[in-house]
């Protein structure tokens, strides 16, 4: 997944600054981790609790609200039965957040409402 994100990043460098791209890669990675926990059957409350001490790299973006939004969206999706489908769900969820982050319309304050 990280290789795919890197390739995508290289093709989209004109859309975002290097620092924005790093934030987007990180955001996608967090989204994938959350979806992986979702697909493993971890309860939503446990996921929220596990992220309470997560590094605050999004301080200017209201990290807690953003993480809660990602967690909520992950838990709106079903748990897949087949391992391959779980991997696809994880990749698609991370890609969605990566693409949304890179988009020029991405406004963090709108995302967390």
C-alpha positions as CSV (number, residue, x, y, z in Angstrom):
1,X,0.0,0.0,0.0
2,X,2.8,2.4,0.9
3,X,4.4,1.8,-2.5
4,X,1.0,2.5,-4.3
5,X,0.6,5.7,-2.3
6,X,4.1,6.8,-3.2
7,X,3.5,6.2,-6.9
8,X,0.2,8.1,-6.7
9,X,2.0,10.8,-4.8
10,X,4.6,11.2,-7.4
11,X,2.0,11.6,-10.1
12,X,0.1,14.2,-8.1
13,X,2.9,16.4,-6.9
14,X,1.6,19.3,-8.8
15,X,-1.6,19.2,-6.8
16,X,-0.1,19.6,-3.4
17,X,3.0,20.8,-1.6
18,X,5.5,18.3,-0.2
19,X,4.3,19.0,3.3
20,X,0.7,18.6,2.4
21,X,1.5,15.3,0.5
22,X,3.3,14.0,3.6
23,X,0.2,14.8,5.7
24,X,-2.0,13.1,3.2
25,X,0.2,9.9,3.2
26,X,0.1,9.9,7.0
27,X,-3.7,10.4,7.0
28,X,-4.2,7.5,4.6
29,X,-2.0,5.3,6.7
30,X,-4.1,6.2,9.8
31,X,-7.3,5.5,7.9
32,X,-5.9,2.1,6.8
33,X,-4.9,1.2,10.3
34,X,-8.4,2.1,11.5
35,X,-10.1,0.0,8.8
36,X,-7.7,-2.9,9.5
37,X,-9.0,-2.8,13.1
38,X,-12.6,-2.6,11.9
39,X,-12.1,-5.6,9.7
40,X,-10.5,-7.5,12.5
41,X,-13.7,-7.0,14.6
42,X,-12.3,-4.7,17.1
43,X,-15.0,-2.7,18.8
44,X,-15.3,1.0,17.9
45,X,-14.9,2.1,21.5
46,X,-11.6,0.2,21.7
47,X,-10.3,1.9,18.6
48,X,-11.2,5.3,19.9
49,X,-9.4,4.5,23.2
50,X,-6.3,3.2,21.4
51,X,-5.9,6.4,19.4
52,X,-6.2,8.7,22.5
53,X,-2.4,9.0,22.7
54,X,-1.7,9.0,19.0
55,X,1.0,11.5,17.8
56,X,-0.4,15.0,17.4
57,X,0.9,15.7,13.9
58,X,-2.5,17.2,13.0
59,X,-2.5,19.7,15.9
60,X,-3.5,22.6,13.6
61,X,-6.2,20.4,12.1
62,X,-8.0,19.4,15.3
63,X,-6.7,15.8,15.3
64,X,-9.2,14.3,17.7
65,X,-12.2,15.4,15.7
66,X,-10.6,14.2,12.5
67,X,-9.7,10.8,13.9
68,X,-13.2,10.4,15.3
69,X,-14.6,11.2,11.8
70,X,-12.3,8.6,10.2
71,X,-13.3,6.0,12.9
72,X,-17.0,6.8,12.5
73,X,-16.8,6.4,8.7
74,X,-14.9,3.1,9.0
75,X,-17.5,1.7,11.3
76,X,-20.3,2.6,9.0
77,X,-18.9,0.0,6.6
78,X,-19.5,-3.7,7.0
79,X,-16.9,-6.2,8.1
80,X,-16.0,-8.4,5.2
81,X,-16.0,-12.2,5.4
82,X,-13.2,-13.0,3.0
83,X,-9.6,-12.0,3.8
84,X,-9.0,-10.6,0.3
85,X,-12.1,-8.4,0.6
86,X,-10.8,-7.1,4.0
87,X,-7.6,-6.1,2.3
88,X,-9.5,-4.4,-0.5
89,X,-11.7,-2.5,2.0
90,X,-8.6,-1.4,3.9
91,X,-6.9,-0.2,0.7
92,X,-10.0,1.6,-0.6
93,X,-10.6,3.3,2.7
94,X,-7.0,4.6,2.8
95,X,-7.1,5.7,-0.8
96,X,-10.4,7.5,-0.3
97,X,-8.8,9.6,2.5
98,X,-5.6,10.1,0.6
99,X,-7.4,11.4,-2.5
100,X,-9.8,13.6,-0.4
101,X,-6.8,15.1,1.5
102,X,-5.0,15.9,-1.8
103,X,-8.1,17.5,-3.4
104,X,-8.1,21.2,-3.6
105,X,-11.6,21.2,-2.1
106,X,-10.4,19.4,1.1
107,X,-11.1,21.7,4.0
108,X,-10.3,20.0,7.3
109,X,-12.9,22.1,9.1
110,X,-15.7,20.9,6.8
111,X,-14.5,17.3,7.1
112,X,-14.8,17.3,10.9
113,X,-18.3,18.8,11.2
